[in-house]
Amino acid sequence: MHSTTRTAIAAIVATDDSLTGEERRAIIARMEQPAAGPRTPADRILSIRDTAGLFNRSGRCIKAWAKAGILPRVTLPGHKRACGFRLSDIEKLIAGKGVSV
């Protein structure tokens, strides 16, 4: 977070009468925590099309594998139906180690 953003938020929090002192301290402390580090490539989510390309199969086949529990499906944040597959799960399946659901 940019330092001027932190300063502005701290000023707003300090003047907000609806917050208790403890809540103010918690908000300021949370802002001071470093952001989560970059996700590892193994956490990357691949689309059905990309996953199908890795296995040289159709999207319909990948969907059937997901339905059968062979490859765990991940619902994309902010979507109800859109899904993908974790690269780490795909790599395990390719290596023949199986995927634990």
N, C-alpha and C positions, 0 to 999 in steps of 0.2 A: 504494500500500500504506500502511496506517495506521502511524503511528510506533511504536505499542506492539507491533504485529505484527512490525515490523522488529527492535525490541529483543529480543523473545522469540526470534525465529529466530536472531539473532546470538548470544544466550546459549546456545541449543541447539547451534549450530555450534561455538562455542568449547569446549564440554565434550565434544563427540563425539570419542572417541579413534580412531575408524576413519578420520578425515579427516586428510590432510596439511595442512601450513601453506598450501601453494599452493592446495589445494582449498578451504580455508576462505576465503582471500582472493578466490578466484573467485566463490564463493557470495555473499559480502558485496558484491562489486563488481556482480554481476548484480542484486542487490536494489536497489542505488542507482540503476540505470539507470531512466529514466522509462518508464512504460508506453507501449505503442504508441498512437499517436493514434487518434482515431475514424476509422472507415472512411468513405470517401467514398460518397455516394449511388450513384455508378456501380458500386461494388463490391457493391452490394446484390444478394442472390440472391432471385429471384422463383419462386414455385411454378409448377407446370404450369398450374394454374387461372388464376392471375394473368396469366401470359404469354399464355394463350389469350384472356383478356379483352382484352388490349392489341391483339391482332391480329384480334379478332372471329372467332376460329376455335375449334374444339373441342380438348379436351385430346388426343384421338387424333391430330389433325393436328399438334399441336406435338411429340408423341412421334415421329411420322413424320419431321418436319423434323430432329429430333435424330438419329434413326437414319441419315438421309441425309447428315448433316454440315452441314446448312444453319444450324443453331443449336447451338453447343456446349453439351453437358450438363455440369453440375457436380454431383458427388456430395456430399451434405451431410455435414459432419463427424460422425463417430460412427454413420453409417448405411452399410449395404451397398448398399441399393437405392434409397433416397430420393434424389431429385435435384431440381435447380432450374436456373435460367438467370440469368446475370449481366445486370444491367440495362444495362451498357455494351454487351454483345453484342446485346441486343435493340434498343437505340437505333441501333447501326450498321446492323442489318438493316432497320429502319424507314426510315433515311436512304438506303437503297439502296447503301451502301458495301460491303456484304458483310462477312462475319466471317472472319477468318483463324484457322484451327484450329491 
